[in-house]
Amino acid sequence: MRNTMMNKPILLIAAATLAVGGVGFALGANAMQEPQDASAMMPKPGPEHKIMNQDVGTWNAAVKVWMEPG
């Protein structure tokens, strides 16, 4: 009788683990069916990109960097 009572929590944990794993596997299978092409998933450039296009080019800058304060 005591052995049966100790097995119930173990069986419940095992069943919950299998259920959660099955759901995760099913969701992963749906993700695999989506297009794998990265360019198909990227958003298209909008009007903001046309505004930023005027700053495209080579930039020259003089920068000072200190490794410690002062």
N, C-alpha and C positions, 0 to 999 in steps of 0.2 A: 504494500500500500504506500509506504513512504517513498519508494523508488518511483512510483507513478506520479506522485505529487511533484517530485523534483524534475521530472521530464517535461511537464507541461510548460514551464517558462522557456525551456530550451526549444521546444517545438514551436512555441509562439514566436520567439525571436527568429528562428530559422524561416518560418513562413513569411514573416514581415520582410526579412532580408530578400527572399526570393521574389516577393511581390514588388518591392521597390526596384530591384534589379531588372525585373521584367518590364516595368514601365520605362525605366531609363534606356533599356535596349530598344524598345519600340519607338521612343522619341529619337534615338540616334539613327534608326533606320529611315525615318522620315527626312532627317537632315541630309542623309546621303543621296536622296533623290533630287535635291535641289541642284541648280546649275553650279558647276565647279569653276566656271569662268569668273575671275575676280572683276573683270571690267564690266560684266553684266550686272554685278551687284553694286557698283559704285554709282553715286549720284552724278547727274549731268551738271556741267558748269552753268551757273546762273548769271544774272546781270551784275552781281557783285564782282565776278571774275573779270568782266570787261573793264570795270573801274580800276581794279588792281593791275590790269595788263599794262597800264602806262608806266608802272614802276619796274617792269621786267628788264633785266640787263645785268651788267657787271657793276658791282659797287666796290668802291675803295674806301677803307676806313683805317684810321690810326687809333689803336686801342692800347691802353696801359692796364697791366694786371699786376696786383700785389699779392704775394703769397701770405703776408701777415699784415695786421693793422699798422698804419702809419707809413 
